[in-house]
Amino acid sequence: MATTQIAPAARQRLLPPQTGRAGFGDALRSEFTKIKSTRSTYWTLLALVVVCVGIGALACAGTALHPQGVSPTNFDATQQSLAGLYVGQLVIAVLGALTITSEYSTGMIRTTLSVQPRRGVVFAAKAVVFAVVSLVIGLITSFGSFFIGQAILSSHHLSVTLGDPNVLRAVIGGALFLTACGMLAYGLGAILRHTAAAISAAIGLLFVLTVLVQFLPHTWQNNVDKWMPALAGSQIWTTKATGGPDLFSAWPGFAVLAGYAAVAIIAGLVCFRTRDA
């Protein structure tokens, strides 16, 4: 059977027209496909919800079992129900680091950059997708922890509602806190390009550093505590002043945590754009 030969000019006419290089929207779709097709994403997010809701429920149950020493004036029912965020910050940090470092460990970053050579677009798309996922799951976690915790506390008339002063801000603030912690780890992952190193650095900044500061002389603690990222950021999910008068209030404290995350992300972007894949 004779084979029909198609002239180069005719072949060019048969091909779909080129639409130009991939843009930011294409990069977003690609990164969203990656994050939702990775099994570790689902397990990490599930662990985040279970840990935060579970610890918050246990903290509220402990208060409900021994309500005698609780002063309604000083008791922060919202913070009690969100107590799991202390551990949740470490869980979301793991996912934040994996979002950028997993492609380095598998070598897939070279494929990604060959398809989309504009590194700034790739970095921004990864950051936006992860931030949206973190914020959504953070809202689910915070509101779930709050409602379950308040249901437990209501038996002793210690519960609050979303309409009470600062409560809604604190619950939404819990989601913002988790998102900022995850973005900090994302920036560290871009700098270090190694999963274990990035997770260790994030845990060191968010948890270990806060613990080590407690061994400083008391006069030093008053000036250093308020600049610790996790301690400053945690003020966003409280409704009453805690930890002493020297700590920042809710939004300034969250700004400190966001500042750490911003510095890490900017440094990560510089490294991502200037170093070989």
Buried (B, 14 or more C-beta within 10 A) or exposed (E): EEEEEEEEEEEEEEEEEEEEEBEBEBBBEBBBEBBEEBEEBEEBBEBBBBBBBBBBBBBBEEBBEEBEEBEEEEBBBBBBBBBBBBBBBBBBBBBBBBBBBBBBEEEEBEEBBEEBEBBEBBBBBBBBBBBBBBBEBBBBBBBBBBBBBBEBBBEBEBBBEBEEEBBBBBBBBBBBBBBBBBBBBBBBBBBBBBBEBBBBBBBEBBBEBBEEBEEEEEEEBBEBBBBBBBBBBBBBBBBBEEBEEEBBEBEEBBBBBBBBBBEBBEBBBEBBEEEEB
